[in-house]
Amino acid sequence: MGSILTFQPSIEKSGLDLIKSHFHVIELGAFSENPVIDAINRHQIVGIVTRTEKITEKLLASTPSLKFIAQNGVGVDNIDVDAATKYGVQVLNVPNSNYTAVAEQVVMSVLVLNKKFLPYHQAMKHDDYDVRERIVGTEVVNQRALILGYGQIGQTVARMFKILGIHVTAYDPYLLSSFVQAEGVSHLKKIEYSELKAFDIISVHLPLTEHTHHFINRTFLDSLKESAIIVNTSRGGVVDQNEIDQALKQGKIAGAALDVLESEPPAIDDPILKNEKALLSPHVAGDTREAKVRCAHFVFENIKDYFQNKIPRNLINLNVLNRKEEDE
Ligand SMILES: NC(=O)c1ccc[n+]([C@@H]2O[C@H](COP(=O)([O-])OP(=O)(O)OC[C@H]3O[C@@H](n4cnc5c(N)ncnc54)[C@H](O)[C@@H]3O)[C@@H](O)[C@H]2O)c1
């Protein structure tokens, strides 16, 4: 049985301990491509546990012993999945582990922005009780939300929104309308910019791919109503951050909650950090205590499946199995 490599910061401790109790694990410091390639080859590493580490074609081409990448998260945009398939490396993720955590953060963001909670909080800290005469919050009941990407998280957000009395439309061309509508959600298979003025809330749940990069661009933002808010808990690259910064400053939209940024961590002079209408968090929507435990334990289950010669339950690149058969 081969060894597994992990990096700092590592996964939740109880999950890591479980992996260590079953398999041989080598723990490295922070990820850096060339030293990692050396370590994989030196120790004949079979699997690596990743979260945000960039797994490039160069790494995959240079490490013939590597057979799987166990991602501690849902999104795999940090991994060149096509190259992994080409080199026979399984990519495993943990899709059912943190959707409630992310959806809760979306609901919180929508309420905080609509209820003007941050300006109230800041004013109270500065002895400005009269803020209540200047700033007024908005109710979310009867607002209209557009959910972009109606997967695990989008569907959970939709259920929570409906409890708040928010009317939900989902954009996801890959799903059957009968499936989406069965949940009482309107279905869009195509975005018509002329129809975006109808929405008060845009919640982004698309994976970052070449098709979704800068999905929210200037044209999209120009099509929204001035009172609209955007919540992005998917990946920074799905939103053109510079355009959203400008749209907020120019009053084209009312607010944005961004858990994810185009560059993480952001540069110290990134304008979005100083934008008072941007509610920011450091990519933690899915990182509740409970979700971290679930993620790490699912990573263990994926690794166990691999070593038991089962098809891992969360294998992203199923084609890799055909490739293996071709090799045999
Ligand atoms: N901020 C965080 O902490 C955090 C945590 C978990 C997940 N995420 C991100 O959230 C994203 C969504 O997660 P999920 O679990 O709901 O994923 P999912 O795979 O269940 O759902 C994604 C949905 O997007 C749809 N989709 C894909 N490409 C599309 C396109 N071009 N246009 C429209 N729809 C498209 C798919 O059909 C699918 O229904 C992940 O990809 C990940 O990047 C972030």
The ligand as an SDF file (V2000), in Angstrom:
LIG
                    3D

 44 48  0  0  0  0  0  0  0  0999 V2000
  -17.4750   29.2180   -0.2170 N   0  0  0  0  0  0  0  0  0  0  0  0
  -17.3500   27.9730    0.1890 C   0  0  0  0  0  0  0  0  0  0  0  0
  -16.8880   27.7220    1.3040 O   0  0  0  0  0  0  0  0  0  0  0  0
  -17.8370   26.8620   -0.7070 C   0  0  0  0  0  0  0  0  0  0  0  0
  -18.1810   25.6230   -0.1260 C   0  0  0  0  0  0  0  0  0  0  0  0
  -18.6760   24.6150   -0.9500 C   0  0  0  0  0  0  0  0  0  0  0  0
  -18.8140   24.8370   -2.3160 C   0  0  0  0  0  0  0  0  0  0  0  0
  -18.4530   26.0450   -2.8540 N   0  0  0  0  0  0  0  0  0  0  0  0
  -18.6110   26.3160   -4.2830 C   0  0  0  0  0  0  0  0  0  0  0  0
  -19.9880   26.2400   -4.6000 O   0  0  0  0  0  0  0  0  0  0  0  0
  -20.1270   25.6480   -5.8990 C   0  0  0  0  0  0  0  0  0  0  0  0
  -21.4750   24.9420   -5.9670 C   0  0  0  0  0  0  0  0  0  0  0  0
  -21.4480   23.8230   -5.0950 O   0  0  0  0  0  0  0  0  0  0  0  0
  -22.5610   22.6760   -5.1800 P   0  0  0  0  0  0  0  0  0  0  0  0
  -22.2540   21.6980   -4.1170 O   0  0  0  0  0  0  0  0  0  0  0  0
  -23.9120   23.2750   -5.2260 O   0  0  0  0  0  0  0  0  0  0  0  0
  -22.1830   22.0460   -6.6080 O   0  0  0  0  0  0  0  0  0  0  0  0
  -23.0860   21.1560   -7.5300 P   0  0  0  0  0  0  0  0  0  0  0  0
  -22.1630   20.4830   -8.4770 O   0  0  0  0  0  0  0  0  0  0  0  0
  -24.0330   20.3400   -6.7200 O   0  0  0  0  0  0  0  0  0  0  0  0
  -23.9840   22.2330   -8.3430 O   0  0  0  0  0  0  0  0  0  0  0  0
  -23.5040   23.0370   -9.3710 C   0  0  0  0  0  0  0  0  0  0  0  0
  -24.6660   23.2860  -10.3120 C   0  0  0  0  0  0  0  0  0  0  0  0
  -24.2180   24.2130  -11.2910 O   0  0  0  0  0  0  0  0  0  0  0  0
  -24.7510   23.8100  -12.5330 C   0  0  0  0  0  0  0  0  0  0  0  0
  -23.9090   24.3420  -13.5870 N   0  0  0  0  0  0  0  0  0  0  0  0
  -22.6810   23.9490  -13.9640 C   0  0  0  0  0  0  0  0  0  0  0  0
  -22.2220   24.7180  -14.9730 N   0  0  0  0  0  0  0  0  0  0  0  0
  -23.1930   25.6280  -15.2200 C   0  0  0  0  0  0  0  0  0  0  0  0
  -23.3140   26.6880  -16.1420 C   0  0  0  0  0  0  0  0  0  0  0  0
  -22.3380   26.9610  -17.0220 N   0  0  0  0  0  0  0  0  0  0  0  0
  -24.4430   27.4230  -16.1170 N   0  0  0  0  0  0  0  0  0  0  0  0
  -25.4450   27.1450  -15.2390 C   0  0  0  0  0  0  0  0  0  0  0  0
  -25.3910   26.1290  -14.3500 N   0  0  0  0  0  0  0  0  0  0  0  0
  -24.2740   25.3930  -14.3320 C   0  0  0  0  0  0  0  0  0  0  0  0
  -24.7640   22.2890  -12.5060 C   0  0  0  0  0  0  0  0  0  0  0  0
  -25.7390   21.7700  -13.4040 O   0  0  0  0  0  0  0  0  0  0  0  0
  -25.1080   22.0090  -11.0590 C   0  0  0  0  0  0  0  0  0  0  0  0
  -26.5000   21.8190  -10.8970 O   0  0  0  0  0  0  0  0  0  0  0  0
  -18.9400   24.6730   -5.9860 C   0  0  0  0  0  0  0  0  0  0  0  0
  -18.5380   24.4710   -7.2870 O   0  0  0  0  0  0  0  0  0  0  0  0
  -17.8640   25.3370   -5.1600 C   0  0  0  0  0  0  0  0  0  0  0  0
  -17.0200   26.0490   -6.0590 O   0  0  0  0  0  0  0  0  0  0  0  0
  -17.9610   27.0400   -2.0660 C   0  0  0  0  0  0  0  0  0  0  0  0
  1  2  1  0
  2  3  2  0
  2  4  1  0
  4  5  1  0
  4 44  2  0
  5  6  2  0
  6  7  1  0
  7  8  2  0
  8  9  1  0
  8 44  1  0
  9 10  1  0
  9 42  1  0
 10 11  1  0
 11 12  1  0
 11 40  1  0
 12 13  1  0
 13 14  1  0
 14 15  2  0
 14 16  1  0
 14 17  1  0
 17 18  1  0
 18 19  2  0
 18 20  1  0
 18 21  1  0
 21 22  1  0
 22 23  1  0
 23 24  1  0
 23 38  1  0
 24 25  1  0
 25 26  1  0
 25 36  1  0
 26 27  1  0
 26 35  1  0
 27 28  2  0
 28 29  1  0
 29 30  1  0
 29 35  2  0
 30 31  1  0
 30 32  2  0
 32 33  1  0
 33 34  2  0
 34 35  1  0
 36 37  1  0
 36 38  1  0
 38 39  1  0
 40 41  1  0
 40 42  1  0
 42 43  1  0
M  CHG  2   8   1  16  -1
M  END
$$$$
